[in-house]
């Protein structure tokens, strides 16, 4: 395990470095003071320079295809993961076993897998973060929804993403539904017996009175609105990520903050609001 020194440069590896989010992380890390990109992993673009793949100047970091090997050889302290729902659990477990702090933006992980990773991290004393969304505006959207739910118990969530997203609903939508369900307690709307003429027309029901709808279209990035309904009025809370750059301040915040953590935290809000 790499020894941590006060005020040292944070050594970061990116898993999924050839993907769209991974490339964005490479660009963000490469221009951040106090953080150094030391490793990159992907099943694509093997052997190519991570900087060139990300469309910037060469960084002298070749993309490897074995996460464990890259972490060992580079002495990375933090690994940022934007891969796929199929790979993220094993990647996070590998990072923890190697004494590396995982910062996970890949969604689609089962709750049981997340809890297993949290227990592994607790035993190893390794801090990290699993975040359904790294956009600070999206975290605030969820916070505002939590505040509104006791005034508007009737709510529906609509999330919209690009057509290459693999999981539905999004991690952000599920996290929002969790927050609303926990906040409202017994304050739930009365329900009527509906006639469903087309299966799925009413979306997925997370809990009584909390429905989630997923839209997948080319041209979108990441968008969500939470629509509350009351007598004679509605309240819509919406967030739009217009580019993947919107996630980078949250990623960089996480990279810096997990170095001082000894637990695997779920949700960027637990770092964002702690900071303020």
Long-range contacts (C-beta under 8 A, 24 or more apart in sequence): 1-98, 1-99, 2-75, 2-76, 2-77, 2-99, 4-77, 4-259, 9-34, 9-35, 9-36, 10-34, 10-35, 10-36, 10-77, 10-78, 10-255, 10-256, 10-259, 11-36, 11-38, 11-74, 11-75, 11-76, 11-77, 11-78, 12-36, 12-37, 12-38, 12-39, 12-76, 12-77, 12-78, 12-79, 12-80, 12-255, 13-37, 13-38, 13-39, 13-40, 13-41, 13-67, 13-70, 13-71, 13-74, 13-76, 13-78, 13-79, 13-80, 13-100, 14-39, 14-40, 14-41, 14-50, 14-79, 14-80, 14-82, 15-41, 15-42, 15-67, 15-79, 15-80, 15-81, 15-82, 15-83, 15-91, 16-41, 16-42, 16-81, 16-82, 16-83, 16-84, 16-106, 17-41, 17-42, 17-45, 17-50, 17-53, 17-54, 17-63, 18-42, 18-44, 18-45, 18-48, 18-53, 18-63, 19-44, 19-82, 19-83, 20-244, 21-82, 21-105, 21-244, 21-247, 22-80, 22-82, 22-83, 23-53, 23-54, 23-55, 24-54, 24-244, 24-245, 24-247, 24-248, 25-80, 25-82, 25-248, 25-251, 26-50, 26-51, 26-53, 26-54, 26-56, 26-59, 27-54, 27-55, 27-56, 28-245, 28-248, 28-251, 28-252, 29-80, 29-252, 29-255, 30-54, 30-56, 30-59, 32-252, 34-256, 35-252, 35-255, 35-256, 37-61, 38-74, 38-75, 38-76, 39-64, 39-70, 39-71, 39-73, 39-74, 39-76, 39-79, 40-64, 40-70, 41-65, 41-66, 41-67, 41-70, 67-91, 67-94, 67-95, 68-94, 68-98, 71-95, 71-98, 71-100, 72-98, 76-100, 77-101, 77-259, 78-102, 78-103, 78-255, 78-258, 78-259, 79-103, 80-105, 80-251, 80-255, 81-105, 81-106, 82-106, 84-108, 84-166, 85-109, 85-166, 85-167, 89-113, 89-117, 92-117, 92-128, 92-130, 93-117, 93-120, 95-126, 95-128, 96-120, 96-121, 96-124, 96-126, 96-128, 96-264, 97-124, 99-124, 99-126, 100-126, 101-126, 101-127, 101-128, 101-258, 101-259, 101-261, 102-126, 102-128, 102-129, 102-130, 102-258, 102-264, 103-128, 103-129, 103-131, 103-251, 103-254, 103-255, 103-258, 104-128, 104-129, 104-130, 104-131, 105-131, 105-134, 105-247, 105-251, 107-132, 107-167, 107-170, 107-171, 107-172, 108-166, 108-167, 108-171, 114-266, 117-264, 118-263, 118-264, 118-266, 120-264, 121-263, 121-264, 122-262, 122-263, 122-264, 125-262, 126-262, 126-264, 127-258, 127-259, 127-260, 127-261, 127-262, 127-263, 127-264, 127-265, 128-258, 128-261, 128-264, 128-265, 129-254, 129-257, 129-258, 129-261, 129-264, 129-265, 129-266, 129-268, 129-271, 130-264, 130-265, 130-266, 130-267, 131-250, 131-254, 131-266, 131-267, 131-268, 132-170, 132-171, 132-172, 132-174, 132-175, 132-267, 133-171, 133-172, 133-175, 133-222, 133-247, 133-250, 133-268, 134-247, 134-248, 134-249, 134-250, 134-251, 134-254, 134-268, 135-222, 135-239, 135-241, 135-246, 135-247, 135-250, 136-249, 136-250, 136-268, 136-272, 137-239, 137-241, 137-246, 138-172, 138-222, 138-224, 138-239, 138-241, 139-250, 139-267, 139-268, 139-269, 139-272, 140-239, 141-176, 141-224, 141-226, 141-237, 141-238, 141-239, 142-172, 142-175, 142-176, 142-179, 142-269, 143-269, 143-273, 144-237, 145-176, 145-179, 145-180, 145-226, 145-228, 145-237, 146-179, 146-180, 146-183, 148-226, 148-228, 148-235, 148-237, 149-180, 149-183, 149-184, 149-187, 149-228, 150-183, 150-184, 150-187, 151-228, 151-230, 152-228, 152-229, 152-230, 152-235, 153-184, 153-187, 153-188, 153-189, 153-209, 154-189, 154-209, 154-228, 154-229, 154-230, 155-180, 155-209, 155-210, 155-226, 155-227, 155-228, 155-229, 156-203, 156-210, 156-211, 156-212, 156-213, 156-226, 156-227, 156-229, 157-210, 157-211, 157-212, 157-213, 157-224, 157-225, 157-226, 157-227, 158-212, 158-213, 158-215, 158-224, 158-225, 158-227, 159-212, 159-213, 159-214, 159-215, 159-223, 159-224, 160-214, 160-215, 160-216, 160-217, 160-220, 160-222, 160-223, 160-224, 161-214, 161-215, 161-216, 161-220, 161-221, 161-222, 161-223, 162-216, 162-217, 162-218, 162-219, 162-220, 162-221, 162-222, 163-216, 163-217, 163-218, 163-220, 165-216, 168-214, 168-216, 169-204, 169-212, 169-214, 170-214, 170-222, 170-224, 172-222, 172-224, 173-212, 173-214, 173-224, 174-206, 174-212, 175-267, 176-224, 176-226, 177-206, 177-207, 177-210, 177-212, 178-206, 180-210, 180-226, 181-206, 181-207, 181-210, 222-246
